[in-house]
Amino acid sequence: MPEIRQNIATKEWVVISTERAKRPEDFKSTKEKRTLSEISEKCPFCPGNEHMTPYETYVVKDEFNKWKIRVIPNKYPAVVQEGTVEYRSEGIKRCVSGVGTAEVIIESNKHNDILPLMPEKDIEQIIKVYKERYIAAEKDKRIKMIIIFKNYGEQAGASIEHPHSQLIAIPVVPFHIRYRIEEAMRYYDETGECVFCKMLNEELRYQERIVVETGHFVSFVPYAALAPFHMWVLPRRHMESFGDINDNEITDLAKNLKITLSKLYIGLDNPDYNYVIRSVPVNEKGKEYYHWYITIMPRLTKTAGFEIGTGMSINSSLPENDAKFLREIKVR
């Protein structure tokens, strides 16, 4: 019989459809395999094409003084850097100035690099850049919310193949983020415990949905996973802001992320995916009830009428089976 499960942290409901359930291996990617070269003459993110992108806001260079990672303003930004925050309200019309930060983090000087195949040291350096840019964005008094995310593959919304992530900082807190914070606060007031820590401890206790455990991080398929192979990566140490991650944790996160994404790469034949670093809003720092984490969402299914109409998801794969499938994949 199908189950309608709820995530205790987000309060999201999801239908775990046992009637539609597929085997984990049935979700392997069917997209056309392409062999990309290290350099693409037409790619604006490749070495030699720096004139095709805006100025650098941050750069990491190798021992030969050549860039390894570049951070640039987004050429087509969702928000713009210049301007002040102005709120306008007239009847049903309400808006805020679209100011903030929109940056692209070019993760490698190789066009065909992908995270699962990168050395851990290179992934560690990318995470260090994430932290540097997060802290820089946080200093802007106009900013209330910062997200760092990666779109990998066409189904995940990537318009350029070259490996890259994005940082966007905005002057408002989206309602669903505010709702999650309120739920976390309510749980803390009722129990004296962080709901994310509770979830992590329960997952570690039962081990059914754990995918990868490393010293400082745990990746798992949530009990109420929104889609097949939907995963969370949580730090073991309670901290509400991604900006608080230390060097040892960055090294360990690189290891965990590489293994986790490698299992997806091997097990599902390199699927398209998104990941998002979900951190507390800037003005909520120092609160005990929130806990930052990473969401990984492989793009294996489509959103249809039920999802649009109810705001709920239908997951045609059992989270416990997905986690077991990924756990058993050997990564060198």
C-alpha angles and dihedrals in degrees: 000000000000118000128214103214129189129211105229092210101048099023089226116152121217132182110230097204108206088172089063096033117144130196112260092244089059089073095065113136116263096190119128113271114237129191109215126196123235091248129035118195092209098045113104091207097056124100111270092033098076089120088068093065135058122265121295119261092184136005139186116204134195129231089278092056092250119133120258099175127019128191116201137168111265108261089216102034127190088212132020129232099225124074144048129274110259125177118209127186129176120159107305092347114098127160145156128213110270096236128138141086128309115179136168118216107207099206101197143010088232117088093209099047117123127184098243090057098041121102112259090244091061092050089048089055091051091053090049088055089049089056094046092051092042091055091045092052091046091062092065105099091209093063125095103162133034125188129182116196145164127214110198117188135000095282089056093053101261111152095182123050096209108104110265144142132202139227120202123180119190138185096237137058111234114238095243090054090049089049092052091050091050091050091048090050092049092050091048092050091050099043108016088234136107108250091217092052088048091052093048093049092049092049091050091048096054099029092200096122102028115124106173132006121193131165098277105013140051126198118200144157106251120240088244097038109180095218141000111303093000104161142187125209111204130185112235090220113076110244128146100205129058086215089071095064111122130216095263090051091048090054091049094045089054089054094046094045093048093051094043095049091042089057089054091045093052100034099043100029099252102311125197112258147166127220126191131190104222110203133166118273113267095252092049096063116131095036118134097210101068131071126189121230144161124252118207115194119182110206100233103129139040131243112240142173098294092055093046093046099046105025086232128116130228113219113196093191129070111243091219091055092047092052092047091049092052094042091057094053110103117225120194 
